[in-house]
Amino acid sequence: MAQEGKDVLLIDCDLQQPRLHKIFDVPGGPGITEVLTGQAGIDEVIIHTRQKNLCVIPGGKPPKNPAEVLLREELPTLLNTLKQFYSLIIIDTAPLIPISDGLILGRLCDAVIMVIRSGITPAEAGRKARFLLNRVGAKIAGIVLNDVNLPGNRYYRYYG
């Protein structure tokens, strides 16, 4: 979407093990943790990536209790403010099972996309995650199944 000219913000809310800063080769902090705990302003943590129209807010220093940080009343206000400046805000979270952070964030988002790793994530874990998201009122927009190993001809795998 950023390549299509839309302003996109990616927020690393995997406060257990923030790693988006490594993927985009940007500083890891200060980040969203510092914003929500009043140690930094939002303008101090938004980082422009090498990709035009794509900004990242790193996770920052992992807090002792990530769920407590995400439950702060500042988070919904912050997200509403950011919506005024970005066409799309993507929030990356820790795995939903066994960590509840995704449930906290899921109810604040317009839509949730579950990511399931083929051959690794048990089907029951996927069903449980969907049940929990529905229970908190999160709107599931879809599922991404990644790391799929398609058998057969290489030509068909390209189009699969």
DRENTORKOL-3810 file (N, C-alpha, C; in nm, 4 decimals):
REM DRENTORKOL-3810
@n.u->0.0824; n.v->-0.1193; n.w->0.0000; ca.u->0.0000; ca.v->0.0000; ca.w->0.0000; c.u->0.0868; c.v->0.1257; c.w->0.0000
@n.u->0.1995; n.v->0.1190; n.w->0.0700; ca.u->0.2908; ca.v->0.2334; ca.w->0.0689; c.u->0.3447; c.v->0.2557; c.w->-0.0721
@n.u->0.3717; n.v->0.1477; n.w->-0.1442; ca.u->0.4213; ca.v->0.1599; ca.w->-0.2810; c.u->0.3158; c.v->0.2201; c.w->-0.3732
@n.u->0.1893; n.v->0.2088; n.w->-0.3355; ca.u->0.0812; ca.v->0.2672; ca.w->-0.4141; c.u->0.0543; c.v->0.4124; c.w->-0.3756
@n.u->0.1349; n.v->0.4672; n.w->-0.2837; ca.u->0.1237; ca.v->0.6074; ca.w->-0.2481; c.u->0.0434; c.v->0.6368; c.w->-0.1226
@n.u->-0.0028; n.v->0.5333; n.w->-0.0541; ca.u->-0.0774; ca.v->0.5566; ca.w->0.0701; c.u->0.0202; c.v->0.5683; c.w->0.1864
@n.u->-0.0109; n.v->0.6564; n.w->0.2802; ca.u->0.0726; ca.v->0.6710; ca.w->0.3988; c.u->0.0399; c.v->0.5585; c.w->0.4962
@n.u->0.1406; n.v->0.4758; n.w->0.5254; ca.u->0.1226; ca.v->0.3575; ca.w->0.6086; c.u->0.2107; c.v->0.3689; c.w->0.7327
@n.u->0.1515; n.v->0.3339; n.w->0.8469; ca.u->0.2243; ca.v->0.3311; ca.w->0.9734; c.u->0.2189; c.v->0.1897; c.w->1.0278
@n.u->0.3339; n.v->0.1365; n.w->1.0622; ca.u->0.3458; ca.v->0.0035; ca.w->1.1206; c.u->0.3923; c.v->0.0202; c.w->1.2648
@n.u->0.3113; n.v->-0.0306; n.w->1.3599; ca.u->0.3434; ca.v->-0.0164; ca.w->1.5022; c.u->0.3803; c.v->-0.1523; c.w->1.5593
@n.u->0.4966; n.v->-0.1606; n.w->1.6208; ca.u->0.5409; ca.v->-0.2851; ca.w->1.6833; c.u->0.4858; c.v->-0.2920; c.w->1.8248
@n.u->0.3748; n.v->-0.3617; n.w->1.8395; ca.u->0.3156; ca.v->-0.3809; ca.w->1.9721; c.u->0.3416; c.v->-0.5210; c.w->2.0258
@n.u->0.4422; n.v->-0.5878; n.w->1.9707; ca.u->0.4892; ca.v->-0.7121; ca.w->2.0311; c.u->0.5889; c.v->-0.6684; c.w->2.1375
@n.u->0.5356; n.v->-0.6285; n.w->2.2514; ca.u->0.6205; ca.v->-0.5720; ca.w->2.3556; c.u->0.7003; c.v->-0.6780; c.w->2.4302
@n.u->0.6682; n.v->-0.8048; n.w->2.4066; ca.u->0.7469; ca.v->-0.9137; ca.w->2.4650; c.u->0.8827; c.v->-0.9230; c.w->2.3946
@n.u->0.8772; n.v->-0.9248; n.w->2.2615; ca.u->0.9976; ca.v->-0.9376; ca.w->2.1796; c.u->0.9871; c.v->-0.8476; c.w->2.0569
@n.u->0.9974; n.v->-0.7171; n.w->2.0756; ca.u->0.9872; ca.v->-0.6277; ca.w->1.9596; c.u->1.1002; c.v->-0.6555; c.w->1.8604
@n.u->1.0647; n.v->-0.6639; n.w->1.7317; ca.u->1.1688; ca.v->-0.6938; ca.w->1.6334; c.u->1.1506; c.v->-0.6245; c.w->1.4997
@n.u->1.0434; n.v->-0.5470; n.w->1.4845; ca.u->1.0241; ca.v->-0.4790; ca.w->1.3558; c.u->1.1389; c.v->-0.3834; c.w->1.3244
@n.u->1.1983; n.v->-0.3267; n.w->1.4287; ca.u->1.3111; ca.v->-0.2359; ca.w->1.4047; c.u->1.4271; c.v->-0.3091; c.w->1.3370
@n.u->1.4424; n.v->-0.4376; n.w->1.3667; ca.u->1.5483; ca.v->-0.5156; ca.w->1.3021; c.u->1.5140; c.v->-0.5410; c.w->1.1561
@n.u->1.3890; n.v->-0.5714; n.w->1.1290; ca.u->1.3456; ca.v->-0.5987; ca.w->0.9919; c.u->1.3651; c.v->-0.4763; c.w->0.9035
@n.u->1.3341; n.v->-0.3581; n.w->0.9574; ca.u->1.3435; ca.v->-0.2347; ca.w->0.8785; c.u->1.4743; c.v->-0.1601; c.w->0.9017
@n.u->1.5633; n.v->-0.2187; n.w->0.9819; ca.u->1.6950; ca.v->-0.1608; ca.w->1.0082; c.u->1.6851; c.v->-0.0157; c.w->1.0559
@n.u->1.6043; n.v->0.0015; n.w->1.1628; ca.u->1.5881; ca.v->0.1325; ca.w->1.2258; c.u->1.6163; c.v->0.1166; c.w->1.3751
@n.u->1.6391; n.v->0.2261; n.w->1.4470; ca.u->1.6623; ca.v->0.2149; ca.w->1.5914; c.u->1.5434; c.v->0.1506; c.w->1.6634
@n.u->1.5711; n.v->0.0748; n.w->1.7692; ca.u->1.4669; ca.v->0.0027; ca.w->1.8428; c.u->1.3958; c.v->0.0840; c.w->1.9486
@n.u->1.4447; n.v->0.2005; n.w->1.9767; ca.u->1.3793; ca.v->0.2803; ca.w->2.0789; c.u->1.4321; c.v->0.4220; c.w->2.0762
@n.u->1.3629; n.v->0.5122; n.w->2.1368; ca.u->1.2382; ca.v->0.4903; ca.w->2.2098; c.u->1.1268; c.v->0.4470; c.w->2.1138
@n.u->1.0216; n.v->0.3862; n.w->2.1727; ca.u->0.9136; ca.v->0.3344; ca.w->2.0905; c.u->0.7785; c.v->0.3511; c.w->2.1569
@n.u->0.6871; n.v->0.2653; n.w->2.1181; ca.u->0.5498; ca.v->0.2756; ca.w->2.1664; c.u->0.5419; c.v->0.2595; c.w->2.3182
@n.u->0.6278; n.v->0.1781; n.w->2.3765; ca.u->0.6293; ca.v->0.1622; ca.w->2.5225; c.u->0.6556; c.v->0.2962; c.w->2.5900
@n.u->0.7534; n.v->0.3692; n.w->2.5399; ca.u->0.7884; ca.v->0.4978; ca.w->2.6004; c.u->0.6776; c.v->0.6009; c.w->2.5805
@n.u->0.6094; n.v->0.5951; n.w->2.4671; ca.u->0.4981; ca.v->0.6885; ca.w->2.4437; c.u->0.3865; c.v->0.6609; c.w->2.5445
@n.u->0.3484; n.v->0.5338; n.w->2.5587; ca.u->0.2367; ca.v->0.4992; ca.w->2.6467; c.u->0.2674; c.v->0.5181; c.w->2.7943
@n.u->0.3949; n.v->0.5184; n.w->2.8301; ca.u->0.4326; ca.v->0.5408; ca.w->2.9697; c.u->0.4755; c.v->0.6849; c.w->2.9959
@n.u->0.4584; n.v->0.7716; n.w->2.8957; ca.u->0.4862; ca.v->0.9136; ca.w->2.9147; c.u->0.6325; c.v->0.9515; c.w->2.9115
@n.u->0.7184; n.v->0.8639; n.w->2.8621; ca.u->0.8616; ca.v->0.8920; ca.w->2.8580; c.u->0.9071; c.v->0.9525; c.w->2.7252
@n.u->0.8165; n.v->0.9531; n.w->2.6251; ca.u->0.8500; ca.v->1.0095; ca.w->2.4940; c.u->0.7219; c.v->1.0569; c.w->2.4266
@n.u->0.7368; n.v->1.1521; n.w->2.3381; ca.u->0.6237; ca.v->1.1990; ca.w->2.2592; c.u->0.6131; c.v->1.1200; c.w->2.1306
@n.u->0.4948; n.v->1.1168; n.w->2.0737; ca.u->0.4727; ca.v->1.0387; ca.w->1.9522; c.u->0.5632; c.v->1.0846; c.w->1.8386
@n.u->0.5887; n.v->1.2144; n.w->1.8295; ca.u->0.6745; ca.v->1.2657; ca.w->1.7224; c.u->0.8193; c.v->1.2210; c.w->1.7369
@n.u->0.8580; n.v->1.1766; n.w->1.8564; ca.u->0.9950; ca.v->1.1302; ca.w->1.8798; c.u->1.0172; c.v->0.9857; c.w->1.8365
@n.u->0.9095; n.v->0.9092; n.w->1.8146; ca.u->0.9253; ca.v->0.7661; ca.w->1.7906; c.u->0.8865; c.v->0.7212; c.w->1.6501
@n.u->0.8235; n.v->0.8087; n.w->1.5724; ca.u->0.7863; ca.v->0.7713; ca.w->1.4355; c.u->0.9098; c.v->0.7807; c.w->1.3477
@n.u->0.9432; n.v->0.6696; n.w->1.2830; ca.u->1.0637; ca.v->0.6618; ca.w->1.2004; c.u->1.0232; c.v->0.6378; c.w->1.0547
@n.u->1.0749; n.v->0.7198; n.w->0.9657; ca.u->1.0529; ca.v->0.6992; ca.w->0.8227; c.u->1.1490; c.v->0.5898; c.w->0.7755
@n.u->1.0968; n.v->0.4919; n.w->0.7062; ca.u->1.1809; ca.v->0.3836; ca.w->0.6552; c.u->1.2339; c.v->0.4205; c.w->0.5172
@n.u->1.3155; n.v->0.3312; n.w->0.4631; ca.u->1.3680; ca.v->0.3537; ca.w->0.3274; c.u->1.2565; c.v->0.3457; c.w->0.2239
@n.u->1.1502; n.v->0.2732; n.w->0.2585; ca.u->1.0342; ca.v->0.2630; ca.w->0.1684; c.u->0.9534; c.v->0.3912; c.w->0.1784
@n.u->0.9364; n.v->0.4581; n.w->0.0680; ca.u->0.8585; ca.v->0.5816; ca.w->0.0660; c.u->0.7174; c.v->0.5540; c.w->0.1186
@n.u->0.6645; n.v->0.6439; n.w->0.1989; ca.u->0.5290; ca.v->0.6386; ca.w->0.2546; c.u->0.5110; c.v->0.5350; c.w->0.3654
@n.u->0.6185; n.v->0.4738; n.w->0.4135; ca.u->0.6078; ca.v->0.3746; ca.w->0.5202; c.u->0.6865; c.v->0.4206; c.w->0.6423
@n.u->0.6140; n.v->0.4352; n.w->0.7534; ca.u->0.6770; ca.v->0.4719; ca.w->0.8803; c.u->0.6595; c.v->0.3575; c.w->0.9797
@n.u->0.7507; n.v->0.3518; n.w->1.0758; ca.u->0.7483; ca.v->0.2486; ca.w->1.1789; c.u->0.7584; c.v->0.3142; c.w->1.3151
@n.u->0.6816; n.v->0.2612; n.w->1.4098; ca.u->0.7022; ca.v->0.2937; ca.w->1.5505; c.u->0.7548; c.v->0.1664; c.w->1.6140
@n.u->0.8807; n.v->0.1673; n.w->1.6587; ca.u->0.9347; ca.v->0.0464; ca.w->1.7207; c.u->0.8681; c.v->0.0189; c.w->1.8555
@n.u->0.8926; n.v->-0.0997; n.w->1.9079; ca.u->0.8341; ca.v->-0.1380; ca.w->2.0365; c.u->0.8956; c.v->-0.0637; c.w->2.1535
@n.u->1.0224; n.v->-0.0307; n.w->2.1425; ca.u->1.0909; ca.v->0.0333; ca.w->2.2544; c.u->1.1412; c.v->-0.0704; c.w->2.3532
@n.u->1.1704; n.v->-0.0260; n.w->2.4728; ca.u->1.2224; ca.v->-0.1164; ca.w->2.5755; c.u->1.1091; c.v->-0.2052; c.w->2.6274
@n.u->1.1274; n.v->-0.3381; n.w->2.6231; ca.u->1.0211; ca.v->-0.4268; ca.w->2.6717; c.u->0.9882; c.v->-0.3990; c.w->2.8187
@n.u->0.8605; n.v->-0.3710; n.w->2.8480; ca.u->0.8213; ca.v->-0.3447; ca.w->2.9864; c.u->0.8062; c.v->-0.4741; c.w->3.0659
@n.u->0.8019; n.v->-0.4612; n.w->3.1973; ca.u->0.7845; ca.v->-0.5794; ca.w->3.2832; c.u->0.6478; c.v->-0.6423; c.w->3.2623
@n.u->0.5454; n.v->-0.5598; n.w->3.2398; ca.u->0.4109; ca.v->-0.6108; ca.w->3.2184; c.u->0.3512; c.v->-0.5465; c.w->3.0926
@n.u->0.3753; n.v->-0.6064; n.w->2.9754; ca.u->0.3272; ca.v->-0.5475; ca.w->2.8503; c.u->0.1762; c.v->-0.5253; c.w->2.8467
@n.u->0.0984; n.v->-0.6195; n.w->2.8973; ca.u->-0.0479; ca.v->-0.6047; ca.w->2.8936; c.u->-0.0917; c.v->-0.4799; c.w->2.9694
@n.u->-0.0264; n.v->-0.4523; n.w->3.0796; ca.u->-0.0593; ca.v->-0.3338; ca.w->3.1590; c.u->-0.0326; c.v->-0.2059; c.w->3.0798
@n.u->0.0754; n.v->-0.2052; n.w->3.0034; ca.u->0.1083; ca.v->-0.0887; ca.w->2.9207; c.u->0.0039; c.v->-0.0713; c.w->2.8105
@n.u->-0.0368; n.v->-0.1820; n.w->2.7486; ca.u->-0.1340; ca.v->-0.1743; ca.w->2.6394; c.u->-0.2751; c.v->-0.1411; c.w->2.6875
@n.u->-0.3024; n.v->-0.1626; n.w->2.8144; ca.u->-0.4340; ca.v->-0.1310; ca.w->2.8702; c.u->-0.4466; c.v->0.0156; c.w->2.9118
@n.u->-0.3399; n.v->0.0914; n.w->2.9001; ca.u->-0.3459; ca.v->0.2323; ca.w->2.9386; c.u->-0.4481; c.v->0.3064; c.w->2.8542
@n.u->-0.5159; n.v->0.4006; n.w->2.9156; ca.u->-0.6211; ca.v->0.4750; ca.w->2.8451; c.u->-0.5652; c.v->0.5648; c.w->2.7353
@n.u->-0.4349; n.v->0.5873; n.w->2.7333; ca.u->-0.3744; ca.v->0.6699; ca.w->2.6296; c.u->-0.3751; c.v->0.6021; c.w->2.4923
@n.u->-0.3776; n.v->0.4695; n.w->2.4899; ca.u->-0.3656; ca.v->0.3985; ca.w->2.3623; c.u->-0.4813; c.v->0.4269; c.w->2.2663
@n.u->-0.6084; n.v->0.4155; n.w->2.3065; ca.u->-0.7155; ca.v->0.4473; ca.w->2.2106; c.u->-0.7092; c.v->0.5910; c.w->2.1592
@n.u->-0.6749; n.v->0.6839; n.w->2.2464; ca.u->-0.6627; ca.v->0.8242; ca.w->2.2054; c.u->-0.5495; c.v->0.8407; c.w->2.1049
@n.u->-0.4379; n.v->0.7753; n.w->2.1310; ca.u->-0.3235; ca.v->0.7816; ca.w->2.0407; c.u->-0.3590; c.v->0.7253; c.w->1.9033
@n.u->-0.4259; n.v->0.6103; n.w->1.9008; ca.u->-0.4631; ca.v->0.5501; ca.w->1.7724; c.u->-0.5583; c.v->0.6399; c.w->1.6948
@n.u->-0.6530; n.v->0.7014; n.w->1.7619; ca.u->-0.7461; ca.v->0.7932; ca.w->1.6945; c.u->-0.6732; c.v->0.9141; c.w->1.6378
@n.u->-0.5740; n.v->0.9633; n.w->1.7082; ca.u->-0.4943; ca.v->1.0757; ca.w->1.6587; c.u->-0.4156; c.v->1.0339; c.w->1.5349
@n.u->-0.3522; n.v->0.9173; n.w->1.5405; ca.u->-0.2708; ca.v->0.8708; ca.w->1.4280; c.u->-0.3551; c.v->0.8449; c.w->1.3030
@n.u->-0.4809; n.v->0.8054; n.w->1.3210; ca.u->-0.5703; ca.v->0.7798; ca.w->1.2067; c.u->-0.5885; c.v->0.9041; c.w->1.1194
@n.u->-0.5691; n.v->1.0204; n.w->1.1774; ca.u->-0.5846; ca.v->1.1449; ca.w->1.1019; c.u->-0.4705; c.v->1.1667; c.w->1.0015
@n.u->-0.3577; n.v->1.0989; n.w->1.0249; ca.u->-0.2389; ca.v->1.1243; ca.w->0.9448; c.u->-0.1986; c.v->1.0093; c.w->0.8528
@n.u->-0.2571; n.v->0.8914; n.w->0.8740; ca.u->-0.2182; ca.v->0.7736; ca.w->0.7963; c.u->-0.3390; c.v->0.7085; c.w->0.7326
@n.u->-0.3210; n.v->0.6614; n.w->0.6100; ca.u->-0.4270; ca.v->0.5895; ca.w->0.5395; c.u->-0.4498; c.v->0.4517; c.w->0.6001
@n.u->-0.3414; n.v->0.3916; n.w->0.6492; ca.u->-0.3477; ca.v->0.2570; ca.w->0.7052; c.u->-0.2520; c.v->0.2475; c.w->0.8228
@n.u->-0.3014; n.v->0.1935; n.w->0.9325; ca.u->-0.2166; ca.v->0.1665; ca.w->1.0490; c.u->-0.2201; c.v->0.0162; c.w->1.0728
@n.u->-0.1033; n.v->-0.0447; n.w->1.0711; ca.u->-0.0904; ca.v->-0.1885; ca.w->1.0957; c.u->-0.0228; c.v->-0.2056; c.w->1.2302
@n.u->-0.0846; n.v->-0.2866; n.w->1.3157; ca.u->-0.0296; ca.v->-0.3117; ca.w->1.4485; c.u->0.0132; c.v->-0.4577; c.w->1.4558
@n.u->0.1409; n.v->-0.4797; n.w->1.4777; ca.u->0.1942; ca.v->-0.6150; ca.w->1.4927; c.u->0.1924; c.v->-0.6499; c.w->1.6410
@n.u->0.1455; n.v->-0.7698; n.w->1.6735; ca.u->0.1370; ca.v->-0.8111; ca.w->1.8132; c.u->0.2111; c.v->-0.9414; c.w->1.8353
@n.u->0.2272; n.v->-0.9742; n.w->1.9616; ca.u->0.2814; ca.v->-1.1043; ca.w->1.9992; c.u->0.1802; c.v->-1.2112; c.w->1.9599
@n.u->0.2220; n.v->-1.3364; n.w->1.9483; ca.u->0.1265; ca.v->-1.4436; ca.w->1.9202; c.u->0.0121; c.v->-1.4419; c.w->2.0211
@n.u->-0.1079; n.v->-1.4607; n.w->1.9714; ca.u->-0.2274; ca.v->-1.4502; ca.w->2.0555; c.u->-0.2323; c.v->-1.5569; c.w->2.1644
@n.u->-0.1816; n.v->-1.6729; n.w->2.1338; ca.u->-0.1797; ca.v->-1.7799; ca.w->2.2339; c.u->-0.0336; c.v->-1.8087; c.w->2.2604
@n.u->0.0142; n.v->-1.7924; n.w->2.3780; ca.u->-0.0535; ca.v->-1.7798; ca.w->2.5068; c.u->-0.0595; c.v->-1.6368; c.w->2.5614
@n.u->-0.0271; n.v->-1.5360; n.w->2.4805; ca.u->-0.0179; ca.v->-1.3986; ca.w->2.5296; c.u->-0.1441; c.v->-1.3218; c.w->2.4918
@n.u->-0.2010; n.v->-1.2482; n.w->2.5845; ca.u->-0.3301; ca.v->-1.1820; ca.w->2.5619; c.u->-0.3200; c.v->-1.0433; c.w->2.4989
@n.u->-0.2019; n.v->-0.9956; n.w->2.4691; ca.u->-0.1861; ca.v->-0.8599; ca.w->2.4154; c.u->-0.2668; c.v->-0.8377; c.w->2.2879
@n.u->-0.2728; n.v->-0.9376; n.w->2.2017; ca.u->-0.3477; ca.v->-0.9257; ca.w->2.0773; c.u->-0.4967; c.v->-0.9066; c.w->2.1006
@n.u->-0.5489; n.v->-0.9619; n.w->2.2094; ca.u->-0.6907; ca.v->-0.9431; ca.w->2.2421; c.u->-0.7173; c.v->-0.7991; c.w->2.2832
@n.u->-0.6249; n.v->-0.7426; n.w->2.3593; ca.u->-0.6378; ca.v->-0.6035; ca.w->2.4026; c.u->-0.6408; c.v->-0.5125; c.w->2.2803
@n.u->-0.5491; n.v->-0.5361; n.w->2.1876; ca.u->-0.5388; ca.v->-0.4519; ca.w->2.0684; c.u->-0.6481; c.v->-0.4819; c.w->1.9671
@n.u->-0.6882; n.v->-0.6073; n.w->1.9577; ca.u->-0.7883; ca.v->-0.6477; ca.w->1.8590; c.u->-0.9201; c.v->-0.5742; c.w->1.8738
@n.u->-0.9579; n.v->-0.5465; n.w->1.9958; ca.u->-1.0852; ca.v->-0.4772; ca.w->2.0165; c.u->-1.0751; c.v->-0.3278; c.w->1.9846
@n.u->-0.9532; n.v->-0.2748; n.w->1.9726; ca.u->-0.9338; ca.v->-0.1338; ca.w->1.9399; c.u->-0.9200; c.v->-0.1097; c.w->1.7901
@n.u->-0.8989; n.v->-0.2157; n.w->1.7149; ca.u->-0.8702; ca.v->-0.2033; ca.w->1.5713; c.u->-0.9972; c.v->-0.2142; c.w->1.4880
@n.u->-0.9914; n.v->-0.1559; n.w->1.3690; ca.u->-1.1030; ca.v->-0.1669; ca.w->1.2753; c.u->-1.1164; c.v->-0.3093; c.w->1.2235
@n.u->-1.0044; n.v->-0.3801; n.w->1.2113; ca.u->-1.0058; ca.v->-0.5173; ca.w->1.1613; c.u->-0.8807; c.v->-0.5902; c.w->1.2092
@n.u->-0.8928; n.v->-0.7218; n.w->1.2188; ca.u->-0.7816; ca.v->-0.8074; ca.w->1.2601; c.u->-0.7545; c.v->-0.9071; c.w->1.1487
@n.u->-0.6276; n.v->-0.9245; n.w->1.1176; ca.u->-0.5870; ca.v->-1.0290; ca.w->1.0246; c.u->-0.5010; c.v->-1.1263; c.w->1.1038
@n.u->-0.5498; n.v->-1.2483; n.w->1.1147; ca.u->-0.4742; ca.v->-1.3520; ca.w->1.1862; c.u->-0.3665; c.v->-1.4076; c.w->1.0940
@n.u->-0.2480; n.v->-1.4307; n.w->1.1483; ca.u->-0.1401; ca.v->-1.4922; ca.w->1.0722; c.u->-0.1140; c.v->-1.6290; c.w->1.1330
@n.u->-0.1241; n.v->-1.7304; n.w->1.0498; ca.u->-0.1058; ca.v->-1.8684; ca.w->1.0944; c.u->0.0072; c.v->-1.9289; c.w->1.0135
@n.u->0.0991; n.v->-1.9923; n.w->1.0824; ca.u->0.2141; ca.v->-2.0509; ca.w->1.0155; c.u->0.1841; c.v->-2.1964; c.w->0.9808
@n.u->0.1872; n.v->-2.2258; n.w->0.8536; ca.u->0.1553; ca.v->-2.3589; ca.w->0.8041; c.u->0.2512; c.v->-2.4633; c.w->0.8614
@n.u->0.1921; n.v->-2.5724; n.w->0.9110; ca.u->0.2731; ca.v->-2.6821; ca.w->0.9629; c.u->0.3272; c.v->-2.6577; c.w->1.1027
@n.u->0.3107; n.v->-2.5387; n.w->1.1568; ca.u->0.3617; ca.v->-2.5048; ca.w->1.2898; c.u->0.2463; c.v->-2.4754; c.w->1.3856
@n.u->0.1563; n.v->-2.3867; n.w->1.3453; ca.u->0.0436; ca.v->-2.3496; ca.w->1.4305; c.u->-0.0598; c.v->-2.4622; c.w->1.4272
@n.u->-0.0878; n.v->-2.5222; n.w->1.5429; ca.u->-0.1899; ca.v->-2.6275; ca.w->1.5446; c.u->-0.3273; c.v->-2.5705; c.w->1.5085
@n.u->-0.4078; n.v->-2.6509; n.w->1.4392; ca.u->-0.5417; ca.v->-2.6065; ca.w->1.3993; c.u->-0.6225; c.v->-2.5638; c.w->1.5209
@n.u->-0.6098; n.v->-2.6349; n.w->1.6305; ca.u->-0.6858; ca.v->-2.6009; ca.w->1.7513; c.u->-0.6462; c.v->-2.4622; c.w->1.8040
@n.u->-0.5181; n.v->-2.4267; n.w->1.7921; ca.u->-0.4740; ca.v->-2.2935; ca.w->1.8359; c.u->-0.5383; c.v->-2.1858; c.w->1.7486
@n.u->-0.5487; n.v->-2.2108; n.w->1.6194; ca.u->-0.6150; ca.v->-2.1162; ca.w->1.5298; c.u->-0.7622; c.v->-2.0986; c.w->1.5646
@n.u->-0.8300; n.v->-2.2098; n.w->1.5930; ca.u->-0.9718; ca.v->-2.2028; ca.w->1.6319; c.u->-0.9890; c.v->-2.1288; c.w->1.7639
@n.u->-0.8994; n.v->-2.1568; n.w->1.8586; ca.u->-0.9078; ca.v->-2.0905; ca.w->1.9894; c.u->-0.8832; c.v->-1.9400; c.w->1.9743
@n.u->-0.7859; n.v->-1.9029; n.w->1.8934; ca.u->-0.7567; ca.v->-1.7610; ca.w->1.8711; c.u->-0.8776; c.v->-1.6908; c.w->1.8099
@n.u->-0.9393; n.v->-1.7543; n.w->1.7108; ca.u->-1.0586; ca.v->-1.6962; ca.w->1.6484; c.u->-1.1709; c.v->-1.6808; c.w->1.7506
@n.u->-1.1911; n.v->-1.7821; n.w->1.8337; ca.u->-1.2944; ca.v->-1.7766; ca.w->1.9378; c.u->-1.2681; c.v->-1.6610; c.w->2.0347
@n.u->-1.1428; n.v->-1.6470; n.w->2.0787; ca.u->-1.1087; ca.v->-1.5411; ca.w->2.1740; c.u->-1.1260; c.v->-1.4025; c.w->2.1126
@n.u->-1.0853; n.v->-1.3866; n.w->1.9886; ca.u->-1.1020; ca.v->-1.2575; ca.w->1.9210; c.u->-1.2499; c.v->-1.2227; c.w->1.9058
@n.u->-1.3291; n.v->-1.3205; n.w->1.8680; ca.u->-1.4745; ca.v->-1.2976; ca.w->1.8575; c.u->-1.5332; c.v->-1.2603; c.w->1.9936
@n.u->-1.4855; n.v->-1.3242; n.w->2.0981; ca.u->-1.5374; ca.v->-1.2991; ca.w->2.2326; c.u->-1.5130; c.v->-1.1563; c.w->2.2796
@n.u->-1.4007; n.v->-1.0961; n.w->2.2386; ca.u->-1.3730; ca.v->-0.9576; ca.w->2.2798; c.u->-1.4290; c.v->-0.8559; c.w->2.1804
@n.u->-1.4967; n.v->-0.9042; n.w->2.0778; ca.u->-1.5589; ca.v->-0.8132; ca.w->1.9817; c.u->-1.4689; c.v->-0.7674; c.w->1.8693
@n.u->-1.3560; n.v->-0.8346; n.w->1.8499; ca.u->-1.2662; ca.v->-0.7985; ca.w->1.7400; c.u->-1.3289; c.v->-0.8429; c.w->1.6082
@n.u->-1.3068; n.v->-0.7639; n.w->1.5054; ca.u->-1.3602; ca.v->-0.7954; ca.w->1.3729; c.u->-1.2505; c.v->-0.8622; c.w->1.2904
@n.u->-1.2650; n.v->-0.9906; n.w->1.2661; ca.u->-1.1646; ca.v->-1.0651; ca.w->1.1904; c.u->-1.1905; c.v->-1.0453; c.w->1.0414
@n.u->-1.0940; n.v->-0.9832; n.w->0.9749; ca.u->-1.1076; ca.v->-0.9553; ca.w->0.8319; c.u->-1.0576; c.v->-1.0705; c.w->0.7464
@n.u->-0.9689; n.v->-1.1515; n.w->0.8030; ca.u->-0.9161; ca.v->-1.2631; ca.w->0.7251; c.u->-0.8009; c.v->-1.3312; c.w->0.7955
@n.u->-0.7460; n.v->-1.4287; n.w->0.7257; ca.u->-0.6350; ca.v->-1.5080; ca.w->0.7782; c.u->-0.5268; c.v->-1.5144; c.w->0.6716
@n.u->-0.4028; n.v->-1.4979; n.w->0.7142; ca.u->-0.2883; ca.v->-1.5177; ca.w->0.6264; c.u->-0.2239; c.v->-1.6487; c.w->0.6680
@n.u->-0.2103; n.v->-1.7396; n.w->0.5741; ca.u->-0.1427; ca.v->-1.8663; ca.w->0.5984; c.u->-0.0057; c.v->-1.8551; c.w->0.5338
@n.u->0.0983; n.v->-1.8465; n.w->0.6160; ca.u->0.2310; ca.v->-1.8289; ca.w->0.5575; c.u->0.3146; c.v->-1.9563; c.w->0.5715
@n.u->0.4266; n.v->-1.9575; n.w->0.5017; ca.u->0.5193; ca.v->-2.0715; ca.w->0.4973; c.u->0.4541; c.v->-2.1981; c.w->0.4439
@n.u->0.3657; n.v->-2.1829; n.w->0.3467; ca.u->0.2995; ca.v->-2.2985; ca.w->0.2870; c.u->0.3956; c.v->-2.3666; c.w->0.1905
@n.u->0.4081; n.v->-2.4967; n.w->0.2027; ca.u->0.4924; ca.v->-2.5748; ca.w->0.1133; c.u->0.4010; c.v->-2.6494; c.w->0.0175
@n.u->0.3914; n.v->-2.5998; n.w->-0.1052; ca.u->0.3035; ca.v->-2.6616; ca.w->-0.2036; c.u->0.3777; c.v->-2.7719; c.w->-0.2786
@n.u->0.3208; n.v->-2.8900; n.w->-0.2816; ca.u->0.3846; ca.v->-2.9982; ca.w->-0.3564; c.u->0.3629; c.v->-2.9796; c.w->-0.5062
@n.u->0.4434; n.v->-3.0481; n.w->-0.5826; ca.u->0.4199; ca.v->-3.0478; ca.w->-0.7268; c.u->0.5165; c.v->-2.9622; c.w->-0.8037
@n.u->0.4767; n.v->-2.9340; n.w->-0.9234; ca.u->0.5582; ca.v->-2.8624; ca.w->-1.0190; c.u->0.5915; c.v->-2.7216; c.w->-0.9689
@n.u->0.7159; n.v->-2.6817; n.w->-0.9886; ca.u->0.7608; ca.v->-2.5487; ca.w->-0.9461; c.u->0.6804; c.v->-2.4383; c.w->-1.0153
@n.u->0.6420; n.v->-2.4608; n.w->-1.1389; ca.u->0.5634; ca.v->-2.3636; ca.w->-1.2146; c.u->0.4321; c.v->-2.3338; c.w->-1.1423
@n.u->0.3655; n.v->-2.4360; n.w->-1.0941; ca.u->0.2379; ca.v->-2.4168; ca.w->-1.0274; c.u->0.2550; c.v->-2.3552; c.w->-0.8899
@n.u->0.3659; n.v->-2.3835; n.w->-0.8226; ca.u->0.3912; ca.v->-2.3215; ca.w->-0.6927; c.u->0.4018; c.v->-2.1707; c.w->-0.7070
@n.u->0.4596; n.v->-2.1245; n.w->-0.8169; ca.u->0.4717; ca.v->-1.9807; ca.w->-0.8390; c.u->0.3338; c.v->-1.9157; c.w->-0.8413
@n.u->0.2386; n.v->-1.9817; n.w->-0.9045; ca.u->0.1044; ca.v->-1.9271; ca.w->-0.9145; c.u->0.0156; c.v->-1.9661; c.w->-0.7970
@n.u->0.0607; n.v->-2.0584; n.w->-0.7128; ca.u->-0.0198; ca.v->-2.1017; ca.w->-0.5982; c.u->-0.0273; c.v->-1.9971; c.w->-0.4916
END
